[in-house]
Amino acid sequence: MAGKGRPYKVLEQSTANLTKQQQEAKFNAEILASDGYKILQNSPPNRLSGVAKAEWKRIVPDLKNLPVRAVDRAMVEQYCFWYSQFADLSKRLETVDDIDDRMKILGTLDKVSKNIRSAASEIGLTVDSRMRMNVPKKEDKPKTLADKLGF
């Protein structure tokens, strides 16, 4: 997530003093972000494997309740791909008896798990990411110069 800048705050959560023109621009951007794009398709892309397609079909109905749209398809595909890799590696781990091979698979599973968590967080599949989308942050601002300087 490095290099993405500060997270976007929706207009109603913003504490900045915005002009009416800035407020209107922000409101219009929010409308476009949630309603101005095509809905994510129900059918999974053909290039996904069986497990990834099943995961697509499982999550897309719920993603339609979030501001995930067709332009976000690559991120949803990425999540489904990594999920299928996780399932495949988990099955393979059950059949391997050699400790060195098991450790290699476990190391790969760890990396795949991190990719799943990252992609899931980006598209709102974690509790934390949904909370950030829906719960306004309260920021306590110091009221006086003494408070700002810590006196």
N, C-alpha and C positions, 0 to 999 in steps of 0.2 A: 504494500500500500504506500510505500515511499514515493514521494513526488506527486501525490494527488492533491495536496493542499488541505485546507481546512474542510471538515465535513459541512455539507450544505444544511442550513437551518431553514425550515419552512417559515413562511411569513408570520404565522401566529406564534411561533416560538422565538422569533427574532427580537432581541432587545435593543438593536441599533436604532438610532433616530434616522429613519428614512424619509425622504421627501415623498410626496404623493406619486410622483412619476416613478421613483425607485420602487415604491410599494406595488404599483400597478405592473411594472416590469417583472418583479419577483412573482407576483400572483399569476401572470400570464405564463411564466416559465414553469410554475408548478402545474398549471393546467396541461401544458404540453407534455410535461414529464409523466403525468399519470393518465391523461385522456387523449393526447394528440397523436399517439402512435398506435400501430396495429397491435391487436391482442396476440399473445403467444399462441402458436398453433397447438392443437391437441395431439396431433399425430407426430411421433418422433421422426427425426431425419433418418433416412435409409442407411447412412454410414455408421450409425451406432450399432453395437452388438446387442444380442438378446437381453442381457441383464441391464444394459444401459437403456434400452428401449422400455423395458418394464419400469425402470426407475423414472424415466421421463413421464410415462403414463400415470405413475403414482403421484408425482409432485406437481405437475402442471395445473391440475384443477385447483389446488390450493394456492399456487403462485398467482392465479388470476385475481385473488383477493388482495394482492400486493401490487405495487407499481412496477411489476416486471412485465416488459412488453417484448414484442418481436425483435426489437433492436438489441435486446439482451440475450438473444438465443445462443450466441457463442458461449456465454458464461454458463448457461443452463446445460448446454452440451458438454462443456468441460466438467461440470459437476457430475453428470451422468457417466461420462467416460471414466473418471477417477473412481466413482462408486463401483463400476463394473470391474475395474482392476483390483479393487479391494476384495470384492467377492471372489474373483478368480484366485488371488493369492491366498485367501483364507482357505479355500478348498484344497489348494496345493499343499499348504502347510500341514493339513491333516494327514496327508499321504507320505510325508517325508520323515524318515527316521534318523538320518545323519544329522548330528548336532550342528556341524558347520553349515550345512545347507539350510537347516531351520533358522539359524542366526542370520543368514543372508536374506531369507524370505522375511523374517521379522524386521530387519532393517529397512527393507523395501516397503513393507506394510506401514512402518512408521512414517516414511516419506509420503506415501500415498494418502495416509490419514491426514497429514498436514495439508495436502492439496485439497482434500475433500472439505476440511474445515474452512479453508480460505475461500473456496468457491461457494460453499454453502452460506458463509457469512455475507458474501457479496450480493447474493440473490434473495436474502431474507429467510433462509432456512434454519437459522439458529434463533433461540429465544432472545439473545442479546441483540442481534441485528434487527429483529422485529421491534424490540423495545426502543432502540435508537430511532426507528422510523416513526414511532407513535407516541412516545413520551417526551414532553418538553423538558429541556434541561433548565434548572434554576441556577442562575449565576448570581452569587452575592457580590455586589460591587461595593468597594469601599466608598463611604459617603464623604469623608473629609480628607484633607491632605495628610493629617496626622495618621489616619487609618491606612492610607496608601503607603506611607513611609514606615509604618509599624511602631509609632510612638505611643 
